[in-house]
Amino acid sequence: MYSKKMAFTDFERHVFERLTEVEEGLSELRGVTWPVCQGIIDKDTGPFQNMKDKRRFFRFLDLEEIKRLLKRKARFMGMYPDVAVEELRQVRVEVPRGV
């Protein structure tokens, strides 16, 4: 552990600012595209059929982002909000390895 305050160079500050911008853009793009694309898939298969793929997609997202995406997908599909809550519950379940 360092007790000193970390000082960044101009280059490091620039890189961190750009990374933040890229992450924000990616989040915005994900918020527009994933609900529609996943909604189209779920209309054919049902919202609870491809949980393994959803878990893989969501593995690096925080809980609030996952909730936001599932709610948008439910709205796009014209589903009751309770379906998104149940889908979130199932997505968050840890599955034993090898299953």
LINFEN-V169337 format. One record per helix or strand of 3 or more residues. SS is the DSSP state (h for helix, s for strand). FROM is the first residue (numbers start at 1). LEN is the number of residues. If there is no record, write none. Layout:
SS & FROM & LEN
SS & FROM & LEN
This chain:
h & 10 & 36
h & 51 & 8
h & 63 & 15
h & 81 & 11
